[in-house]
Amino acid sequence: MIANLSMVAERGGSFAGVGQQGLAKLWIDPCARNDTRTDVRADLAGWREERGLPADPMKAYAESGYQSRINNERVGGHQAGWGA
């Protein structure tokens, strides 16, 4: 989920300067799509840091130890869901 949200933010940042006519052209011209593939990761990292968020959400998640904690807490537990 974190990776998906990061990708959406990157793509949104890439399209931010295109405008409505530019977006219409992207649907028609596949070559124009390559022109919008601007690397905005550094800008997004700065935006996150300005708001007190980790610059790299995936790295912050990995370093938090949360995944290990929930893995250990759920050992021997019962699966949730329909028919589980």
Secondary structure as GFF3:
##gff-version 3
##sequence-region A 1 84
A	DSSP	alpha_helix	2	15	.	.	.	ID=ss1
A	DSSP	alpha_helix	19	28	.	.	.	ID=ss2
A	DSSP	alpha_helix	30	35	.	.	.	ID=ss3
A	DSSP	alpha_helix	41	50	.	.	.	ID=ss4
A	DSSP	alpha_helix	57	64	.	.	.	ID=ss5
A	DSSP	alpha_helix	66	73	.	.	.	ID=ss6
###
